[in-house]
Amino acid sequence: FTDDERVRIHTLLSRKLAKEETSSRSGPGGSSLYYLQAHKAIQLANYIFQFDGWSSTVVEHKTDYVDRSKKKNGSWDIGVHAIMRVTLRNGCFKEDIGYGSATNMQKQAGLEKAFKEAVTDGLKRCLRQFGDGLGNCLYDKTFLRNNKCGKNKTKPLDLETGGGASNIGRAMSAPQLPPPDQLMCRTPNSRQNRYRQQIHQ
């Protein structure tokens, strides 16, 4: 793999999300909780690793409880978990657990909803382990504070055309992935700085 290919992936994974790439919902005490929607996480992963550069697997799934609802006759409360794995083309992988639940639903529909939630939750938790560019920055209090008060100046990537805010996609249309021990490798400062400048232009 060339140095430029390794730098491209490293730079995109190190890039913090733009505010437009995040979503928010109301939290406790009137606070705002920022998160990455599943479809956006998949779009970003396809952009960074290419559509054929990564895959996801359900390693394990289990129903934790299926209880009759105490609030609605004929309905069920359901909770499930799923262990997910995201594997890159070069064999590097991340695993994490996701959880899903359903309340006051018919059993079949509730199980379907809970399992989908668990798989989606686990998938996003796996992807964030690769870096800020796939959601890890959402656990950074400074980033969240800047996102809320409008100080987040990161420009969103152009995922539709593949050009991105930095035009990296056009410059390198078919990047390959580095081996696991080099994915976050050190690279010459001049080359890395060039890509960082492109991303923030």
Salt bridges, closest charged atoms under 4 A:
ASP3 OD1 - ARG6 NH2 2.44
ASP3 OD2 - ARG191 NH1 3.58
ASP4 OD1 - ARG191 NE 3.27
ASP4 OD1 - ARG194 NH2 3.63
GLU21 OE2 - ARG15 NH2 2.97
ASP52 OD1 - ARG89 NH2 2.94
GLU60 OE2 - HIS81 NE2 3.44
ASP64 OD1 - HIS81 ND1 2.95
GLU95 OE2 - ARG85 NH2 2.45
ASP96 OD1 - ARG125 NE 3.34
GLU112 OE2 - LYS116 NZ 2.95
GLU117 OE2 - LYS113 NZ 2.56
ASP132 OD2 - LYS16 NZ 3.06
ASP140 OD2 - LYS16 NZ 3.58
